[in-house]
Amino acid sequence: MPSKRSGYTAASLLQPGEMPAGDSDNLDSARGPRVKDLAECLFFSPGDGRIWLEGQRMVLMHNTSLGSLRRELIERLGLERARGLLTRAGYSSGVRDAQLVRERWPDADPEAIFYAGTQLHSLEGVVQVETVHFEFDPRKGTYDGEFLWHHSSEDDEHISAYGIGTEPACWMQLGYAMGYVTTLLGRMTVFREVECRSMGHATCRVIGKTVELWGDVEEDLRYLNAEDFVSHGALTRASESALPETADSDLPPLGERRMIGVSSPFIAACHMLRRVATTRATVLFTGESGVGKELFARMLHEIGSRREKPFVAINCAAIPDTLIESELFGVERGAFTGATTSRPGRFERANGGTLFLDEIGTLSPSSQGKLLRVLQEGVVERVGGTREIRVDVRVVAATNVELREAVAKGEFREDLFYRLNVFPIPLPPLRERRDDIPLLLSHFLRQYNQLHGRSINGFTAKAMRALLNYHFPGNVRELQNLVERGVIAAEDNSPIDLVHLFRDEETTRNLLFTIGSEGELAQENEESALERFQRFAPAGKEGPSLDRLEARLVREAVSKADGNLSAAARLLGLTRSRLAYRMKKLDEEG
């Protein structure tokens, strides 16, 4: 029954035979989570209409309703696009469950952690998983497993709508498996459904391997691509050089031009990019430093109608105020001391193509006025010149400051802001697209192994947990630099550990913490306020007094949080499930 105080109740296990026990049900509980342990992480709050799985909100839906949604997606988007959308949704779910298990059982055996994914799949009512064989080597970064899927919920609805066909239909489940194992291993792992009930087989048979063991997996990974310019093939092409493929200094290294991601914020930005690419509209990219604004700007040019014309970039913050106008608009000979020859500016060099103005918020008021004239009139006048030069340039700008605030402070021209803000595209920071971290890690690991001639196999469990929980103030650029540092520091044929990634003492100390369900810091061993009191309590003060203190702390925290267990748990330094267990214990004791 629900607790009278909280309205929460732990999920009840079904009777034996009703829920698959899974292969690891016989594992020692000290080694890792069993089905019962996982089920105790599921909590219902019928009073306020919420369900949680270890701090992550869940929803119960009729499978027939999901089947109706699936069918409408197929009919409206086509089979391929619908499959991609559902595969990405499953991948995101797998990433979250992997993080859940890592945070809840940080010291569990790797074998038990991998098996927990099969149990969660069953617990969530998706499919019963039977392991045929399963092996992995974290030091080599390899994974190889074969599984049978019984009672697939996706197959039930697909067969009901379309009958028996020639293609497998467990799309979300494949995405889930890829997301779960990739997140735990730190290497891209692909699952293929070689037999499926939707194809007339008695059960579904699935094989999962790391990309190195598969070889060619581009066909599998294309379903993770929200747009065709988002290429997860970068994770698999070992033969490509990571060095610049041309001598053009305007081109970044090959690896930096990859667009990799599967998270919802990243996909939303890609959809906006696709929508505006074929137009002539001015685009303004906003976001923190390191989120990839220039990468998006280059891709905007490459998928647009001006792709055959020049792409010219300039970082406005890197050019002194005295030189920015000559860089943008060009200079005539004799215009100032040292101007011995006439030369075109960036606008002229980008004629017919795209000009990318990075850090545009740093332009001086004088330069802002001249830029506005170019945008309005389509003509430039070189410094020291008298002749107007007509240019046809698509301007793409980027800023990591809030231009509206700069306008309000009088630091940025309002009329220029509205000229630039025709089609703004906000780019999310990496902390808001954590689903992409395993993919990015796998890509950068491959890239820097090639660049530096190393053979690093992956990441340790501690390193993966830290990277998934780190707030990344430098965003993707910082992640890229960390992986390169790890590749250089780690030994060949071994994984990257935490010590290889972070050198700053304060940062390393902070990484001994793990992020809770709402993104706030709690100690990795989940030491609560009560437990800290017990460590420093005077001798002889244990026993009933500590029990009373525990009850008081729990009740005061829940009261202060107005009955919100997530908030109360954070106040105490506990997970929601541990707090719910303590409350249940207090209720039983009266």
C-alpha positions, 0 to 999 in steps of 0.5 A: 500500500502507498505510504500515508505520508508520501503517497509513494509505493514501490513496484510489486514484483509479478509472480514467478513466471509472469516476469522473466527472471533473466540470466543474472537473477542468480548473481550475488546481490553484492555483485550488481542489481538483480530483477528484484533490486531493479524493481525496487527502484520503480515508484508510483505516486498515484496521488499526483500522477507520477511514476519514477524509475530511480529518479527518472519519470516514466509513463504507462501507456497502452501498447495499442496506443503506441502501435497507433502512433507507430502506424501513423508515423509509418504512413506519414513519414514512410518506413525508413524515416519512421524507423529512424525516429523510433530507433533514436527514441530507443537509443535515448532510453538505453542511454538513460537506463545505462546512466541509471544503473551506473549511478545506482550501483557504481561498484557493481561487477561489469558483467552484472551492469551489462545484464541489468540492461536486459532486466530493465528491458523486461521490467519496463514491459518491452520484451523478455530477454534470454541470453544465448552467449555474451562476452566483453573485454573492457581493456580491448574495448570489445563486446560480442553477444547474442540474445533471444527476445520473447514477447516483443511489444513492438512485434505485437503491434507491427504484426497487428497492423501489417502482418508478416513481412520481410523486414525486422520490426523491433526498431526501438528495442535495437536502439535501446540496446545500442544506447545502453551498451555504447554508454557503458562500454564507451565504444559504438556497439551495433545490434542487428536483428537477424530473426524477427517474429514480424518476419515469421520466426518463432522468436527474435534473435539479436546479435550485438558487437562493437563496430570493429568486430562487425566491420561495415555497419553504416547501414545500421547506423544510418537510422541514428541519423536525423538528417543525411548530413549527420554522419555516424559513418565517422564512427566506423571508417578507420581508413580515413585520415584525420589530417586535413584532406586539402591544403586549403587553410580555410578548411578544418581537419576532417574530423572536425567537420563531422556532425554527430548526435542523436539527442533531441536538442541536437536533432531539433537544431539539425531540422532547423538547419535543413529548413533554412539551408536552401533559402537566402535568409541570414542565419544567427547561431547562438550558444555557448563557446565550444558548441559547434557554431562554425561547424553548423555554419559550414554545414549550412553552406554545404547543404545549401544552394551556394555550396559551389561558391566560397565559404569564408569565415572570420572571428571578429573577436580575434581581429583588432578594432583598427583592422576589422574594417579592412579585413571585412571590406578590403583596403586600397593602396595607400589608405594607411601606413603599411597598405602597400597594395590593394586587397579585397576584404572578406565580403569580396572573397565570399562573393556568391557564397557564404560569409561567417561572422563569428563572435559578432557581438564584439564588433565596434559601433563603427564596424556595426554601422558599416556592416549594417549598410552592406546588409541593406545595400549589398555594396562594400567600399574598401578602406581608403577607396571611393568605389562601391563594389556590389557583392552577393553574400549570404551572411551567417553570424554567431555569438555566445552572448545574449545580443538582446541584452547587449542591445538593451545596454547600448552595446549593440545596434538594435537595427543590426540585431534585427537584420541578423536575427532573421532566422536564429538557431540556438545550439544546445550546450553539451550538458543538455545533449548527454545522449550524444556523449558516447557517440562523440567519445567513440568518434574522437577516440577513433580520430585521435588514435589515427592522428597520433598512431595509438591503439587506445581501446576505450574508457574505464567505467570510472572515466565513463561515469565521470564524462557522462556526469561532467558539466563540460563548461567548454562543451564539445571542444572541451570533450574533444580536447579531453579525449585527445589528452587521454589518447596521448596519456594512456598506454597502448592496448588499454582504456583511458582512465580518469587520471588520463583525462583531468589534470586540474586538482579542483576539477578532479576532486569535483569528479569524485562526485556524481550527478543526481537525477535532477542534475545536482551533485551528490557524493558518489558513495551517496553519503547522506547528512545522517551518515556524515553525522554518524561518522563524527558522532561522539562515542556511545551516541549510536542506537536509538538516538541515531534512529530518532535523528534519522526520522527527524531528518527524513521528515523535516526534509520531506516537509521542507520539500512539500512532499516532493521526494526528489527534492527531499532526497537531494537535501539529504544527499540520497537517491529517491529510492533510498529515501523512499525505503527509509520512509517505508521503514519509518512507517512500518515502525510507526 
